[in-house]
Amino acid sequence: MTAPLTLISHHLCPYVQRAAITLAEKGVPYERVYIDLANKPDWFLKISPLGKVPLLRIPQDGDEAILFESTVICEYLEETQPGAKLHPSDPLTRARHRGWMEFGSAILSDLWVYETTQDAEVLEAKRGVLKTKFATVEAELGDGPYFAGADFSLVDAVFAPIFRYFDLFDTISDMGIFDGLPRVKVWRKALAARASVKAAVTADYPERLMAFLSKHDAALLRSRRAAA
């Protein structure tokens, strides 16, 4: 019996979640190994060219191949694994989906600043940037419930971890990022309810994320204290 794939992970990494969601949607058995990115083990640094997660370890005739970068991992799984197709068959539509996956990565870059900044003015500026970008997404969405309608796709796998952040952020300070965006709200709700999305993180994810915000003395947390 062929050994399963191994997903090298971090508990909070949204890029890891993309890969975990894709593996679940394809029905691929795999093992998961978590590392501490603040104290990266030597074995990890030897196999990760960028020193980042996720990595996918793939058994290869007594050896193994290593894939890095979440989009690459997701595309590989789509091309090699049976199960539900997560990319459109039409080349132009598929290319457009890849563009929206990149757009999701751009939102994650903004979110990194949004969740870690200690500057209230930077927080507000990023709030505006995120609201504008989600308004762009709103204009692209149809009737849902997913990005391209009834079928779950890799674009959904990219955006589900983004929305997960706001499940906690909104309990801290609802900054109205999704106000006036009904289609985005429907999409967010549908993704949160999907089994693969729920299973992509451990049960203590909210506590871990709150601890991360506290460690960085995030302005997002200070805004709640100021309101109180």
BAVEX-131264 format. One record per residue (C-alpha): residue in three letters; residue number from 1; x, y, z. Coordinates in nm, 4 decimals, decimal comma, always signed. Layout:
! residues N
<pt><resn>ALA</resn><resi>NUM</resi><px>X</px><py>Y</py><pz>Z</pz></pt>
...
//
This chain:
! residues 228
<pt><resn>MET</resn><resi>1</resi><px>+0,0000</px><py>+0,0000</py><pz>+0,0000</pz></pt>
<pt><resn>THR</resn><resi>2</resi><px>+0,1378</px><py>+0,3392</py><pz>-0,0998</pz></pt>
<pt><resn>ALA</resn><resi>3</resi><px>+0,2185</px><py>+0,5681</py><pz>+0,1913</pz></pt>
<pt><resn>PRO</resn><resi>4</resi><px>-0,0114</px><py>+0,8691</py><pz>+0,2145</pz></pt>
<pt><resn>LEU</resn><resi>5</resi><px>+0,0758</px><py>+1,2218</py><pz>+0,1275</pz></pt>
<pt><resn>THR</resn><resi>6</resi><px>+0,1978</px><py>+1,4414</py><pz>+0,4133</pz></pt>
<pt><resn>LEU</resn><resi>7</resi><px>+0,0948</px><py>+1,8049</py><pz>+0,4533</pz></pt>
<pt><resn>ILE</resn><resi>8</resi><px>+0,3449</px><py>+2,0079</py><pz>+0,6559</pz></pt>
<pt><resn>SER</resn><resi>9</resi><px>+0,1355</px><py>+2,2677</py><pz>+0,8341</pz></pt>
<pt><resn>HIS</resn><resi>10</resi><px>+0,1064</px><py>+2,5529</py><pz>+1,0802</pz></pt>
<pt><resn>HIS</resn><resi>11</resi><px>-0,2090</px><py>+2,5926</py><pz>+1,2879</pz></pt>
<pt><resn>LEU</resn><resi>12</resi><px>-0,2906</px><py>+2,9460</py><pz>+1,1696</pz></pt>
<pt><resn>CYS</resn><resi>13</resi><px>-0,1583</px><py>+2,9500</py><pz>+0,8143</pz></pt>
<pt><resn>PRO</resn><resi>14</resi><px>-0,4352</px><py>+3,0286</py><pz>+0,5609</pz></pt>
<pt><resn>TYR</resn><resi>15</resi><px>-0,2243</px><py>+2,8879</py><pz>+0,2780</pz></pt>
<pt><resn>VAL</resn><resi>16</resi><px>-0,2085</px><py>+2,5531</py><pz>+0,4552</pz></pt>
<pt><resn>GLN</resn><resi>17</resi><px>-0,5863</px><py>+2,5639</py><pz>+0,4839</pz></pt>
<pt><resn>ARG</resn><resi>18</resi><px>-0,6156</px><py>+2,5939</py><pz>+0,1050</pz></pt>
<pt><resn>ALA</resn><resi>19</resi><px>-0,4253</px><py>+2,2715</py><pz>+0,0605</pz></pt>
<pt><resn>ALA</resn><resi>20</resi><px>-0,6155</px><py>+2,0934</py><pz>+0,3392</pz></pt>
<pt><resn>ILE</resn><resi>21</resi><px>-0,9489</px><py>+2,1969</py><pz>+0,1867</pz></pt>
<pt><resn>THR</resn><resi>22</resi><px>-0,8403</px><py>+2,0748</py><pz>-0,1560</pz></pt>
<pt><resn>LEU</resn><resi>23</resi><px>-0,7234</px><py>+1,7403</py><pz>-0,0178</pz></pt>
<pt><resn>ALA</resn><resi>24</resi><px>-1,0568</px><py>+1,6959</py><pz>+0,1586</pz></pt>
<pt><resn>GLU</resn><resi>25</resi><px>-1,2599</px><py>+1,7930</py><pz>-0,1463</pz></pt>
<pt><resn>LYS</resn><resi>26</resi><px>-1,0675</px><py>+1,5424</py><pz>-0,3583</pz></pt>
<pt><resn>GLY</resn><resi>27</resi><px>-1,1065</px><py>+1,2723</py><pz>-0,0927</pz></pt>
<pt><resn>VAL</resn><resi>28</resi><px>-0,7321</px><py>+1,2148</py><pz>-0,0679</pz></pt>
<pt><resn>PRO</resn><resi>29</resi><px>-0,6003</px><py>+1,0420</py><pz>+0,2470</pz></pt>
<pt><resn>TYR</resn><resi>30</resi><px>-0,3053</px><py>+1,2244</py><pz>+0,3997</pz></pt>
<pt><resn>GLU</resn><resi>31</resi><px>-0,1106</px><py>+1,2799</py><pz>+0,7175</pz></pt>
<pt><resn>ARG</resn><resi>32</resi><px>-0,0636</px><py>+1,6212</py><pz>+0,8735</pz></pt>
<pt><resn>VAL</resn><resi>33</resi><px>+0,2448</px><py>+1,7413</py><pz>+1,0577</pz></pt>
<pt><resn>TYR</resn><resi>34</resi><px>+0,2441</px><py>+2,0754</py><pz>+1,2396</pz></pt>
<pt><resn>ILE</resn><resi>35</resi><px>+0,5563</px><py>+2,2844</py><pz>+1,2943</pz></pt>
<pt><resn>ASP</resn><resi>36</resi><px>+0,6316</px><py>+2,6001</py><pz>+1,4892</pz></pt>
<pt><resn>LEU</resn><resi>37</resi><px>+0,7280</px><py>+2,8684</py><pz>+1,2388</pz></pt>
<pt><resn>ALA</resn><resi>38</resi><px>+0,8960</px><py>+3,0639</py><pz>+1,5174</pz></pt>
<pt><resn>ASN</resn><resi>39</resi><px>+1,1246</px><py>+2,7680</py><pz>+1,5823</pz></pt>
<pt><resn>LYS</resn><resi>40</resi><px>+1,1585</px><py>+2,5846</py><pz>+1,2517</pz></pt>
<pt><resn>PRO</resn><resi>41</resi><px>+1,3100</px><py>+2,2370</py><pz>+1,2823</pz></pt>
<pt><resn>ASP</resn><resi>42</resi><px>+1,6231</px><py>+2,1594</py><pz>+1,0845</pz></pt>
<pt><resn>TRP</resn><resi>43</resi><px>+1,4552</px><py>+1,8825</py><pz>+0,8833</pz></pt>
<pt><resn>PHE</resn><resi>44</resi><px>+1,1971</px><py>+2,1350</py><pz>+0,7661</pz></pt>
<pt><resn>LEU</resn><resi>45</resi><px>+1,4530</px><py>+2,3954</py><pz>+0,6604</pz></pt>
<pt><resn>LYS</resn><resi>46</resi><px>+1,6337</px><py>+2,1308</py><pz>+0,4562</pz></pt>
<pt><resn>ILE</resn><resi>47</resi><px>+1,3269</px><py>+2,0564</py><pz>+0,2441</pz></pt>
<pt><resn>SER</resn><resi>48</resi><px>+1,1539</px><py>+2,3958</py><pz>+0,2299</pz></pt>
<pt><resn>PRO</resn><resi>49</resi><px>+1,3235</px><py>+2,6295</py><pz>-0,0203</pz></pt>
<pt><resn>LEU</resn><resi>50</resi><px>+1,1399</px><py>+2,9340</py><pz>+0,1179</pz></pt>
<pt><resn>GLY</resn><resi>51</resi><px>+1,1175</px><py>+2,8238</py><pz>+0,4797</pz></pt>
<pt><resn>LYS</resn><resi>52</resi><px>+0,7388</px><py>+2,8449</py><pz>+0,4576</pz></pt>
<pt><resn>VAL</resn><resi>53</resi><px>+0,4371</px><py>+2,6177</py><pz>+0,4835</pz></pt>
<pt><resn>PRO</resn><resi>54</resi><px>+0,2587</px><py>+2,4391</py><pz>+0,3358</pz></pt>
<pt><resn>LEU</resn><resi>55</resi><px>+0,4772</px><py>+2,1638</py><pz>+0,2009</pz></pt>
<pt><resn>LEU</resn><resi>56</resi><px>+0,3399</px><py>+1,8474</py><pz>+0,0451</pz></pt>
<pt><resn>ARG</resn><resi>57</resi><px>+0,5561</px><py>+1,5367</py><pz>+0,0797</pz></pt>
<pt><resn>ILE</resn><resi>58</resi><px>+0,4845</px><py>+1,2867</py><pz>-0,1974</pz></pt>
<pt><resn>PRO</resn><resi>59</resi><px>+0,6237</px><py>+0,9298</py><pz>-0,1759</pz></pt>
<pt><resn>GLN</resn><resi>60</resi><px>+0,8261</px><py>+0,8357</py><pz>-0,4827</pz></pt>
<pt><resn>ASP</resn><resi>61</resi><px>+0,9624</px><py>+0,4790</py><pz>-0,5115</pz></pt>
<pt><resn>GLY</resn><resi>62</resi><px>+1,1474</px><py>+0,4705</py><pz>-0,1806</pz></pt>
<pt><resn>ASP</resn><resi>63</resi><px>+1,2157</px><py>+0,8432</py><pz>-0,1910</pz></pt>
<pt><resn>GLU</resn><resi>64</resi><px>+0,9922</px><py>+1,1484</py><pz>-0,1860</pz></pt>
<pt><resn>ALA</resn><resi>65</resi><px>+0,9185</px><py>+1,4649</py><pz>-0,3815</pz></pt>
<pt><resn>ILE</resn><resi>66</resi><px>+0,8480</px><py>+1,7956</py><pz>-0,2088</pz></pt>
<pt><resn>LEU</resn><resi>67</resi><px>+0,6033</px><py>+2,0552</py><pz>-0,3361</pz></pt>
<pt><resn>PHE</resn><resi>68</resi><px>+0,5955</px><py>+2,4049</py><pz>-0,1923</pz></pt>
<pt><resn>GLU</resn><resi>69</resi><px>+0,3590</px><py>+2,7001</py><pz>-0,2437</pz></pt>
<pt><resn>SER</resn><resi>70</resi><px>-0,0109</px><py>+2,6454</py><pz>-0,1820</pz></pt>
<pt><resn>THR</resn><resi>71</resi><px>-0,1345</px><py>+2,7230</py><pz>-0,5322</pz></pt>
<pt><resn>VAL</resn><resi>72</resi><px>+0,1143</px><py>+2,4783</py><pz>-0,6816</pz></pt>
<pt><resn>ILE</resn><resi>73</resi><px>+0,0015</px><py>+2,2098</py><pz>-0,4366</pz></pt>
<pt><resn>CYS</resn><resi>74</resi><px>-0,3662</px><py>+2,2700</py><pz>-0,5134</pz></pt>
<pt><resn>GLU</resn><resi>75</resi><px>-0,3065</px><py>+2,2617</py><pz>-0,8882</pz></pt>
<pt><resn>TYR</resn><resi>76</resi><px>-0,1055</px><py>+1,9389</py><pz>-0,8573</pz></pt>
<pt><resn>LEU</resn><resi>77</resi><px>-0,3851</px><py>+1,7741</py><pz>-0,6606</pz></pt>
<pt><resn>GLU</resn><resi>78</resi><px>-0,6401</px><py>+1,8869</py><pz>-0,9177</pz></pt>
<pt><resn>GLU</resn><resi>79</resi><px>-0,4334</px><py>+1,7416</py><pz>-1,2023</pz></pt>
<pt><resn>THR</resn><resi>80</resi><px>-0,3377</px><py>+1,4105</py><pz>-1,0400</pz></pt>
<pt><resn>GLN</resn><resi>81</resi><px>-0,6125</px><py>+1,3073</py><pz>-0,8000</pz></pt>
<pt><resn>PRO</resn><resi>82</resi><px>-0,9570</px><py>+1,1654</py><pz>-0,8754</pz></pt>
<pt><resn>GLY</resn><resi>83</resi><px>-1,2703</px><py>+1,3035</py><pz>-0,7203</pz></pt>
<pt><resn>ALA</resn><resi>84</resi><px>-1,4563</px><py>+1,6281</py><pz>-0,7783</pz></pt>
<pt><resn>LYS</resn><resi>85</resi><px>-1,3111</px><py>+1,8625</py><pz>-1,0375</pz></pt>
<pt><resn>LEU</resn><resi>86</resi><px>-1,2204</px><py>+2,1924</py><pz>-0,8760</pz></pt>
<pt><resn>HIS</resn><resi>87</resi><px>-1,1254</px><py>+2,3824</py><pz>-1,1912</pz></pt>
<pt><resn>PRO</resn><resi>88</resi><px>-1,3560</px><py>+2,4622</py><pz>-1,4855</pz></pt>
<pt><resn>SER</resn><resi>89</resi><px>-1,2980</px><py>+2,2588</py><pz>-1,8014</pz></pt>
<pt><resn>ASP</resn><resi>90</resi><px>-1,3067</px><py>+2,5645</py><pz>-2,0271</pz></pt>
<pt><resn>PRO</resn><resi>91</resi><px>-0,9525</px><py>+2,7087</py><pz>-2,0619</pz></pt>
<pt><resn>LEU</resn><resi>92</resi><px>-1,0600</px><py>+3,0733</py><pz>-2,0506</pz></pt>
<pt><resn>THR</resn><resi>93</resi><px>-1,2819</px><py>+3,0242</py><pz>-1,7458</pz></pt>
<pt><resn>ARG</resn><resi>94</resi><px>-1,0058</px><py>+2,8238</py><pz>-1,5799</pz></pt>
<pt><resn>ALA</resn><resi>95</resi><px>-0,7580</px><py>+3,1038</py><pz>-1,6440</pz></pt>
<pt><resn>ARG</resn><resi>96</resi><px>-1,0010</px><py>+3,3558</py><pz>-1,4960</pz></pt>
<pt><resn>HIS</resn><resi>97</resi><px>-1,0361</px><py>+3,1394</py><pz>-1,1864</pz></pt>
<pt><resn>ARG</resn><resi>98</resi><px>-0,6594</px><py>+3,1384</py><pz>-1,1488</pz></pt>
<pt><resn>GLY</resn><resi>99</resi><px>-0,6678</px><py>+3,5160</py><pz>-1,1644</pz></pt>
<pt><resn>TRP</resn><resi>100</resi><px>-0,9226</px><py>+3,5292</py><pz>-0,8814</pz></pt>
<pt><resn>MET</resn><resi>101</resi><px>-0,7062</px><py>+3,2937</py><pz>-0,6783</pz></pt>
<pt><resn>GLU</resn><resi>102</resi><px>-0,4279</px><py>+3,5503</py><pz>-0,7110</pz></pt>
<pt><resn>PHE</resn><resi>103</resi><px>-0,6741</px><py>+3,8203</py><pz>-0,6090</pz></pt>
<pt><resn>GLY</resn><resi>104</resi><px>-0,7421</px><py>+3,6180</py><pz>-0,2948</pz></pt>
<pt><resn>SER</resn><resi>105</resi><px>-0,3692</px><py>+3,6075</py><pz>-0,2241</pz></pt>
<pt><resn>ALA</resn><resi>106</resi><px>-0,3584</px><py>+3,9868</py><pz>-0,2540</pz></pt>
<pt><resn>ILE</resn><resi>107</resi><px>-0,6377</px><py>+4,0119</py><pz>+0,0043</pz></pt>
<pt><resn>LEU</resn><resi>108</resi><px>-0,4382</px><py>+3,7870</py><pz>+0,2376</pz></pt>
<pt><resn>SER</resn><resi>109</resi><px>-0,1425</px><py>+4,0250</py><pz>+0,2088</pz></pt>
<pt><resn>ASP</resn><resi>110</resi><px>-0,3679</px><py>+4,3107</py><pz>+0,3178</pz></pt>
<pt><resn>LEU</resn><resi>111</resi><px>-0,5089</px><py>+4,0978</py><pz>+0,5997</pz></pt>
<pt><resn>TRP</resn><resi>112</resi><px>-0,1615</px><py>+4,0320</py><pz>+0,7363</pz></pt>
<pt><resn>VAL</resn><resi>113</resi><px>-0,1168</px><py>+4,4051</py><pz>+0,7925</pz></pt>
<pt><resn>TYR</resn><resi>114</resi><px>-0,4759</px><py>+4,4394</py><pz>+0,9149</pz></pt>
<pt><resn>GLU</resn><resi>115</resi><px>-0,4282</px><py>+4,1817</py><pz>+1,1887</pz></pt>
<pt><resn>THR</resn><resi>116</resi><px>-0,0747</px><py>+4,2708</py><pz>+1,2962</pz></pt>
<pt><resn>THR</resn><resi>117</resi><px>-0,0503</px><py>+4,6503</py><pz>+1,2757</pz></pt>
<pt><resn>GLN</resn><resi>118</resi><px>-0,0270</px><py>+4,8442</py><pz>+1,6004</pz></pt>
<pt><resn>ASP</resn><resi>119</resi><px>-0,1189</px><py>+5,1690</py><pz>+1,4250</pz></pt>
<pt><resn>ALA</resn><resi>120</resi><px>-0,4881</px><py>+5,2638</py><pz>+1,4303</pz></pt>
<pt><resn>GLU</resn><resi>121</resi><px>-0,4524</px><py>+5,4767</py><pz>+1,1156</pz></pt>
<pt><resn>VAL</resn><resi>122</resi><px>-0,2972</px><py>+5,1882</py><pz>+0,9240</pz></pt>
<pt><resn>LEU</resn><resi>123</resi><px>-0,5770</px><py>+4,9631</py><pz>+1,0489</pz></pt>
<pt><resn>GLU</resn><resi>124</resi><px>-0,8396</px><py>+5,2018</py><pz>+0,9164</pz></pt>
<pt><resn>ALA</resn><resi>125</resi><px>-0,6581</px><py>+5,2394</py><pz>+0,5841</pz></pt>
<pt><resn>LYS</resn><resi>126</resi><px>-0,6448</px><py>+4,8622</py><pz>+0,5414</pz></pt>
<pt><resn>ARG</resn><resi>127</resi><px>-1,0113</px><py>+4,8376</py><pz>+0,6359</pz></pt>
<pt><resn>GLY</resn><resi>128</resi><px>-1,0860</px><py>+5,0634</py><pz>+0,3386</pz></pt>
<pt><resn>VAL</resn><resi>129</resi><px>-0,8630</px><py>+4,8606</py><pz>+0,1078</pz></pt>
<pt><resn>LEU</resn><resi>130</resi><px>-1,0302</px><py>+4,5354</py><pz>+0,2104</pz></pt>
<pt><resn>LYS</resn><resi>131</resi><px>-1,3798</px><py>+4,6804</py><pz>+0,1720</pz></pt>
<pt><resn>THR</resn><resi>132</resi><px>-1,2921</px><py>+4,7970</py><pz>-0,1798</pz></pt>
<pt><resn>LYS</resn><resi>133</resi><px>-1,1497</px><py>+4,4591</py><pz>-0,2770</pz></pt>
<pt><resn>PHE</resn><resi>134</resi><px>-1,4506</px><py>+4,2694</py><pz>-0,1455</pz></pt>
<pt><resn>ALA</resn><resi>135</resi><px>-1,6736</px><py>+4,5098</py><pz>-0,3397</pz></pt>
<pt><resn>THR</resn><resi>136</resi><px>-1,4818</px><py>+4,4034</py><pz>-0,6503</pz></pt>
<pt><resn>VAL</resn><resi>137</resi><px>-1,5543</px><py>+4,0404</py><pz>-0,5615</pz></pt>
<pt><resn>GLU</resn><resi>138</resi><px>-1,9219</px><py>+4,1245</py><pz>-0,5052</pz></pt>
<pt><resn>ALA</resn><resi>139</resi><px>-1,9473</px><py>+4,2494</py><pz>-0,8639</pz></pt>
<pt><resn>GLU</resn><resi>140</resi><px>-1,8075</px><py>+3,9192</py><pz>-0,9926</pz></pt>
<pt><resn>LEU</resn><resi>141</resi><px>-2,0322</px><py>+3,6857</py><pz>-0,7946</pz></pt>
<pt><resn>GLY</resn><resi>142</resi><px>-2,3509</px><py>+3,5349</py><pz>-0,9294</pz></pt>
<pt><resn>ASP</resn><resi>143</resi><px>-2,6345</px><py>+3,3670</py><pz>-0,7446</pz></pt>
<pt><resn>GLY</resn><resi>144</resi><px>-2,3997</px><py>+3,1345</py><pz>-0,5578</pz></pt>
<pt><resn>PRO</resn><resi>145</resi><px>-2,3760</px><py>+2,9716</py><pz>-0,3239</pz></pt>
<pt><resn>TYR</resn><resi>146</resi><px>-2,0135</px><py>+2,9392</py><pz>-0,4347</pz></pt>
<pt><resn>PHE</resn><resi>147</resi><px>-1,7860</px><py>+3,1545</py><pz>-0,6455</pz></pt>
<pt><resn>ALA</resn><resi>148</resi><px>-1,8964</px><py>+3,0023</py><pz>-0,9752</pz></pt>
<pt><resn>GLY</resn><resi>149</resi><px>-2,2433</px><py>+2,8897</py><pz>-0,8750</pz></pt>
<pt><resn>ALA</resn><resi>150</resi><px>-2,3389</px><py>+2,5454</py><pz>-0,7507</pz></pt>
<pt><resn>ASP</resn><resi>151</resi><px>-1,9955</px><py>+2,3837</py><pz>-0,7853</pz></pt>
<pt><resn>PHE</resn><resi>152</resi><px>-1,7150</px><py>+2,4257</py><pz>-0,5312</pz></pt>
<pt><resn>SER</resn><resi>153</resi><px>-1,3859</px><py>+2,5317</py><pz>-0,6928</pz></pt>
<pt><resn>LEU</resn><resi>154</resi><px>-1,0277</px><py>+2,6168</py><pz>-0,6056</pz></pt>
<pt><resn>VAL</resn><resi>155</resi><px>-1,1315</px><py>+2,9819</py><pz>-0,5828</pz></pt>
<pt><resn>ASP</resn><resi>156</resi><px>-1,3560</px><py>+2,8794</py><pz>-0,2950</pz></pt>
<pt><resn>ALA</resn><resi>157</resi><px>-1,0667</px><py>+2,6944</py><pz>-0,1316</pz></pt>
<pt><resn>VAL</resn><resi>158</resi><px>-0,8634</px><py>+3,0170</py><pz>-0,1495</pz></pt>
<pt><resn>PHE</resn><resi>159</resi><px>-1,1306</px><py>+3,2446</py><pz>-0,0056</pz></pt>
<pt><resn>ALA</resn><resi>160</resi><px>-1,2606</px><py>+3,0194</py><pz>+0,2738</pz></pt>
<pt><resn>PRO</resn><resi>161</resi><px>-0,9556</px><py>+3,0841</py><pz>+0,4990</pz></pt>
<pt><resn>ILE</resn><resi>162</resi><px>-0,9918</px><py>+3,4574</py><pz>+0,4333</pz></pt>
<pt><resn>PHE</resn><resi>163</resi><px>-1,3492</px><py>+3,4618</py><pz>+0,5588</pz></pt>
<pt><resn>ARG</resn><resi>164</resi><px>-1,2520</px><py>+3,2458</py><pz>+0,8578</pz></pt>
<pt><resn>TYR</resn><resi>165</resi><px>-1,0429</px><py>+3,5334</py><pz>+0,9935</pz></pt>
<pt><resn>PHE</resn><resi>166</resi><px>-1,3524</px><py>+3,7495</py><pz>+1,0126</pz></pt>
<pt><resn>ASP</resn><resi>167</resi><px>-1,5394</px><py>+3,4925</py><pz>+1,2197</pz></pt>
<pt><resn>LEU</resn><resi>168</resi><px>-1,3102</px><py>+3,6083</py><pz>+1,5012</pz></pt>
<pt><resn>PHE</resn><resi>169</resi><px>-1,2443</px><py>+3,9659</py><pz>+1,3877</pz></pt>
<pt><resn>ASP</resn><resi>170</resi><px>-1,6162</px><py>+4,0451</py><pz>+1,3850</pz></pt>
<pt><resn>THR</resn><resi>171</resi><px>-1,6445</px><py>+3,9420</py><pz>+1,7506</pz></pt>
<pt><resn>ILE</resn><resi>172</resi><px>-1,3654</px><py>+4,1863</py><pz>+1,8357</pz></pt>
<pt><resn>SER</resn><resi>173</resi><px>-1,4781</px><py>+4,4847</py><pz>+1,6322</pz></pt>
<pt><resn>ASP</resn><resi>174</resi><px>-1,7221</px><py>+4,4641</py><pz>+1,3410</pz></pt>
<pt><resn>MET</resn><resi>175</resi><px>-1,5719</px><py>+4,7234</py><pz>+1,1084</pz></pt>
<pt><resn>GLY</resn><resi>176</resi><px>-1,8377</px><py>+4,6896</py><pz>+0,8411</pz></pt>
<pt><resn>ILE</resn><resi>177</resi><px>-1,6140</px><py>+4,5449</py><pz>+0,5729</pz></pt>
<pt><resn>PHE</resn><resi>178</resi><px>-1,8992</px><py>+4,3360</py><pz>+0,4287</pz></pt>
<pt><resn>ASP</resn><resi>179</resi><px>-2,1733</px><py>+4,5970</py><pz>+0,4654</pz></pt>
<pt><resn>GLY</resn><resi>180</resi><px>-2,3682</px><py>+4,6353</py><pz>+0,1423</pz></pt>
<pt><resn>LEU</resn><resi>181</resi><px>-2,2200</px><py>+4,3178</py><pz>-0,0051</pz></pt>
<pt><resn>PRO</resn><resi>182</resi><px>-2,5068</px><py>+4,0634</py><pz>+0,0055</pz></pt>
<pt><resn>ARG</resn><resi>183</resi><px>-2,3530</px><py>+3,8146</py><pz>-0,2376</pz></pt>
<pt><resn>VAL</resn><resi>184</resi><px>-2,0239</px><py>+3,8093</py><pz>-0,0500</pz></pt>
<pt><resn>LYS</resn><resi>185</resi><px>-2,2165</px><py>+3,7462</py><pz>+0,2728</pz></pt>
<pt><resn>VAL</resn><resi>186</resi><px>-2,4022</px><py>+3,4506</py><pz>+0,1187</pz></pt>
<pt><resn>TRP</resn><resi>187</resi><px>-2,0746</px><py>+3,3102</py><pz>-0,0147</pz></pt>
<pt><resn>ARG</resn><resi>188</resi><px>-1,9034</px><py>+3,3512</py><pz>+0,3209</pz></pt>
<pt><resn>LYS</resn><resi>189</resi><px>-2,1843</px><py>+3,1675</py><pz>+0,4983</pz></pt>
<pt><resn>ALA</resn><resi>190</resi><px>-2,1858</px><py>+2,8815</py><pz>+0,2461</pz></pt>
<pt><resn>LEU</resn><resi>191</resi><px>-1,8107</px><py>+2,8314</py><pz>+0,2768</pz></pt>
<pt><resn>ALA</resn><resi>192</resi><px>-1,8217</px><py>+2,8340</py><pz>+0,6572</pz></pt>
<pt><resn>ALA</resn><resi>193</resi><px>-2,0793</px><py>+2,5538</py><pz>+0,6509</pz></pt>
<pt><resn>ARG</resn><resi>194</resi><px>-1,8806</px><py>+2,3243</py><pz>+0,4205</pz></pt>
<pt><resn>ALA</resn><resi>195</resi><px>-1,7261</px><py>+2,0165</py><pz>+0,5831</pz></pt>
<pt><resn>SER</resn><resi>196</resi><px>-1,3864</px><py>+2,0535</py><pz>+0,4145</pz></pt>
<pt><resn>VAL</resn><resi>197</resi><px>-1,3588</px><py>+2,4125</py><pz>+0,5359</pz></pt>
<pt><resn>LYS</resn><resi>198</resi><px>-1,4543</px><py>+2,3259</py><pz>+0,8927</pz></pt>
<pt><resn>ALA</resn><resi>199</resi><px>-1,1992</px><py>+2,0439</py><pz>+0,9037</pz></pt>
<pt><resn>ALA</resn><resi>200</resi><px>-0,9121</px><py>+2,2550</py><pz>+0,7676</pz></pt>
<pt><resn>VAL</resn><resi>201</resi><px>-0,8230</px><py>+2,3897</py><pz>+1,1136</pz></pt>
<pt><resn>THR</resn><resi>202</resi><px>-0,8032</px><py>+2,2459</py><pz>+1,4633</pz></pt>
<pt><resn>ALA</resn><resi>203</resi><px>-1,0782</px><py>+2,3112</py><pz>+1,7168</pz></pt>
<pt><resn>ASP</resn><resi>204</resi><px>-0,8615</px><py>+2,5611</py><pz>+1,9054</pz></pt>
<pt><resn>TYR</resn><resi>205</resi><px>-0,8060</px><py>+2,7841</py><pz>+1,6006</pz></pt>
<pt><resn>PRO</resn><resi>206</resi><px>-0,9970</px><py>+3,0853</py><pz>+1,7477</pz></pt>
<pt><resn>GLU</resn><resi>207</resi><px>-0,7935</px><py>+3,0727</py><pz>+2,0686</pz></pt>
<pt><resn>ARG</resn><resi>208</resi><px>-0,4704</px><py>+3,0460</py><pz>+1,8754</pz></pt>
<pt><resn>LEU</resn><resi>209</resi><px>-0,5629</px><py>+3,3412</py><pz>+1,6546</pz></pt>
<pt><resn>MET</resn><resi>210</resi><px>-0,6598</px><py>+3,5527</py><pz>+1,9556</pz></pt>
<pt><resn>ALA</resn><resi>211</resi><px>-0,3267</px><py>+3,4699</py><pz>+2,1197</pz></pt>
<pt><resn>PHE</resn><resi>212</resi><px>-0,1489</px><py>+3,5745</py><pz>+1,7986</pz></pt>
<pt><resn>LEU</resn><resi>213</resi><px>-0,3290</px><py>+3,9112</py><pz>+1,7988</pz></pt>
<pt><resn>SER</resn><resi>214</resi><px>-0,2455</px><py>+3,9646</py><pz>+2,1656</pz></pt>
<pt><resn>LYS</resn><resi>215</resi><px>+0,1201</px><py>+3,8798</py><pz>+2,1081</pz></pt>
<pt><resn>HIS</resn><resi>216</resi><px>+0,1389</px><py>+4,1457</py><pz>+1,8352</pz></pt>
<pt><resn>ASP</resn><resi>217</resi><px>-0,0548</px><py>+4,4001</py><pz>+2,0448</pz></pt>
<pt><resn>ALA</resn><resi>218</resi><px>-0,2761</px><py>+4,4394</py><pz>+1,7390</pz></pt>
<pt><resn>ALA</resn><resi>219</resi><px>-0,4604</px><py>+4,7681</py><pz>+1,6945</pz></pt>
<pt><resn>LEU</resn><resi>220</resi><px>-0,7681</px><py>+4,5575</py><pz>+1,6176</pz></pt>
<pt><resn>LEU</resn><resi>221</resi><px>-0,7696</px><py>+4,4366</py><pz>+1,9778</pz></pt>
<pt><resn>ARG</resn><resi>222</resi><px>-0,6945</px><py>+4,7820</py><pz>+2,1154</pz></pt>
<pt><resn>SER</resn><resi>223</resi><px>-0,9945</px><py>+4,9195</py><pz>+1,9257</pz></pt>
<pt><resn>ARG</resn><resi>224</resi><px>-1,2176</px><py>+4,6860</py><pz>+2,1282</pz></pt>
<pt><resn>ARG</resn><resi>225</resi><px>-1,0582</px><py>+4,7925</py><pz>+2,4556</pz></pt>
<pt><resn>ALA</resn><resi>226</resi><px>-1,1056</px><py>+5,1574</py><pz>+2,3618</pz></pt>
<pt><resn>ALA</resn><resi>227</resi><px>-1,4736</px><py>+5,0985</py><pz>+2,2809</pz></pt>
<pt><resn>ALA</resn><resi>228</resi><px>-1,5222</px><py>+4,9236</py><pz>+2,6158</pz></pt>
//
